[in-house]
Amino acid sequence: MVVGNDLTDDEVDRIFRALADATRRDIVRRTLVGEHSVSQLAQDYDVSFAAVQKHVAVLERAGLVTKAAHGRERLVRGNPAGIQRARALLDSYEQLWRSRISRLDALLEHDDH
């Protein structure tokens, strides 16, 4: 099944799972401001380097960050296109909700007359 803006259910699940964790949300925020090596990212969290690598992998699979080799380092940067896809998905849910509220308002208004 395709949901909203051409995202499959699996893609939607990956986005929401990725954003469900505070550390991953912070990594996205930081990498949208500037690229960081996985080592640099790991310095700011009270988890292992391997755990940060796993967080980055989850974000990468969700399309929210990209990782590129730069010499021996792997640089992580936020993916604005992936963030936009997540935003468009949430916007489509909001439009659905607003449409239902508008129909309910119209129904209630009709009943008053």
ABEGO torsion letter per residue (X at the ends): XBBEBGBBAAAAAAAAAAAABAAAAAAAAAAAABBBBAAAAAAABABBAAAAAAAAAAAAAAGABBBBBBEABBBBBBBAAAAAAAAAAAAAAAAAAAAAAAAAAAAAAAAAX
